[in-house]
Amino acid sequence: MTWLITKYFLTALIVVAVSELAKRSDKLGGFVAALPLVTLLALIWLYVENQPQEKIANHAWYTFWYVLPTLPMFLAFPALLPRLGFWLTLLACVVITIICFGLFALLLRQFGIELL
């Protein structure tokens, strides 16, 4: 139980640190947020918890493919925010990401990569 609490605390600490940094500097906050911190933590947790190397490698592999269809959201968000407000923009970006992911998964299936 202590290990699980430690994982939650360290992970939450990083998220809070990024949001606090973003308050002070848009560029630096965006840069740090763009770093694959969650993925790095997940890889570390998997390794420390003695998961097989294949599982750790698969996590990195699928993360790469899942990140690509999320990128349009980062272009749509600043364009939609002044028009729709925060919450509708957030919802629109979720829908955009789901659509992009579905189309991307269909495209990759043609090359033998199964994301779903």
Secondary structure by P-SEA (a helix, b strand, c coil): caaaaaaaaaaaaaaaaaaaaaaacaaaaaaaaacaaaaaaaaaaaaaacccaaaaaaaaaaaaaaaaaaaaaaaaaaaaccccccaaaaaaaaaaaaaaaaaaaaaaaaaccccc
